Amino acid sequence: MATMTDLRSLPSVDQLLQTEEVNQWISSYGRPLTLDAIRSVLDKVRLRYAEASTIPDRESLLEQVGSKLQNWTAPTLRDVINATGVILHTNLGRAPLSQAALDAIRSVASGYSTLEYDLRKGKRGTRSVHAESLLKRITGVSAALVVNNNAAAVMLALTALARRRAVVIARTQLVEIGGGFRVPDVMKQSGARLVEVGTTNRVHLADYESALDESPVMILRAHRSNFRIIGFTTEPSLTELASLARRVGIPLVDDLGSGSLLDTSRFGLGHEPMVQESLAQGADLVCFSGDKLLGGPQAGIIVGRADLVAKLKKHPLARAIRADKLCLAGLSATLLHYLKDEAAQEVPVWRMIAMSTEQIRERAQNWVEVIGHGEVINGESTVGGGSLPGETLPTFTLALRVRSPNRFIARLREAHPAIIARLEDDRVVLDPRTVLPEQEGALLDGLRRVYEKRH
Ligand SMILES: *Cc1c(COP(=O)(O)O)cnc(C)c1O
């Protein structure tokens, strides 16, 4: 590399601009960025020269410019193949969208839309009509509101209804969800005064009743999305809390987290609380995520009593956390699957949950045959994403015994698209359940390449 020793032999920017490589870069990356890259490489060479008195040859300089341009423009948000078997993997972007949701987003994003336009009247409309009419029809509520995410939904409910006032919550529910969402912190941030009742494992209706002395304006229930309390434990039912709230005339707000619209027990899982149940048991407002078990885009959904939803909509915070048109398009298309009773077939999250072990075993077996390595073993997939803690789905995985599993897994991450696998008992394990059928070709290509590199 260091072939020249005189700084005067370092090519100038103008000289490099004459080369074919640089001209190609200019057409792919634009002139200003290409010039930046050239100058930055030449500057560094001059600095180094002061210490080492050597300079790289022209070929090596161009190589450095090329890799700089590549680094600067490479997307950091890239698609990956999720072979972990965790269906709602928060770090990997939670729910993949249905084809209909993708089509709806594409069509709304590529042009103008009726986001806030009433076609019949020919004048300004409101964005709140879009997903909300579907939510009302599906859950039977009188009002609904969609915001940016569920953390924002909870924050809005607390801020608009309980700022500077007392809110009762059980100590069993002062939970932390992934990504730094802590129920007590969100409550404090909203300006609500926290009135904790009960102990960390047991809370009784009488605890709630004695908190009435503090003149609360809301009872909040938060779902323990990502852990379970077992053993000596009790909590009043939602129905009991609802009748207490009704008796004193304050709302009961239920933060369901995932908030399923389908019954997870139909699929051999434990029962994740459903939005419809929470409403039927008397919650006045129910908050849940768009991108957990609903299987749609990131969103926070609030359904329930019209007078309360109206207060939320009017609060200035609602404007700051409103859902954008892409979210509303994707969410509406996703909700339509539920309305048409086709969610289990059309929503990828439910398709993955519903996938039969036989189907999975066949796919894993096929992978073994195609790549000529590994074996099919029993395993467990999880739903993840703050739902059904401790619950697993039986699965079959492709297990690979390799000399250095950690290095192998790191190589898989370098593939395009990157492949995210698991390490289990010193084996590299890949679960077909979370690999989308259309990614299978790329997965097998990636696996084959990593094998070739190793030998
Ligand atoms: C996940 C979760 C949240 C946060 O929802 P986001 O959509 O991630 O903002 C809030 N509360 C509970 C109980 C949750 O499980």
The ligand as an SDF file (V2000), in Angstrom:
LIG
                    3D

 15 15  0  0  0  0  0  0  0  0999 V2000
  -46.1370   -2.1150   25.1370 C   0  0  0  0  0  0  0  0  0  0  0  0
  -46.8830   -1.4610   26.2090 C   0  0  0  0  0  0  0  0  0  0  0  0
  -46.9690   -0.0630   26.2680 C   0  0  0  0  0  0  0  0  0  0  0  0
  -46.2720    0.8150   25.2710 C   0  0  0  0  0  0  0  0  0  0  0  0
  -46.8350    0.6780   24.0060 O   0  0  0  0  0  0  0  0  0  0  0  0
  -46.0430    1.2450   22.7200 P   0  0  0  0  0  0  0  0  0  0  0  0
  -47.0160    1.0330   21.5940 O   0  0  0  0  0  0  0  0  0  0  0  0
  -44.8060    0.4530   22.6070 O   0  0  0  0  0  0  0  0  0  0  0  0
  -45.7880    2.6830   22.9710 O   0  0  0  0  0  0  0  0  0  0  0  0
  -47.6990    0.5040   27.2970 C   0  0  0  0  0  0  0  0  0  0  0  0
  -48.3070   -0.2600   28.2180 N   0  0  0  0  0  0  0  0  0  0  0  0
  -48.2480   -1.6110   28.1820 C   0  0  0  0  0  0  0  0  0  0  0  0
  -48.9440   -2.3760   29.2650 C   0  0  0  0  0  0  0  0  0  0  0  0
  -47.5360   -2.2500   27.1820 C   0  0  0  0  0  0  0  0  0  0  0  0
  -47.4640   -3.5820   27.1380 O   0  0  0  0  0  0  0  0  0  0  0  0
  1  2  1  0
  2  3  1  0
  2 14  2  0
  3  4  1  0
  3 10  2  0
  4  5  1  0
  5  6  1  0
  6  7  2  0
  6  8  1  0
  6  9  1  0
 10 11  1  0
 11 12  2  0
 12 13  1  0
 12 14  1  0
 14 15  1  0
M  END
$$$$
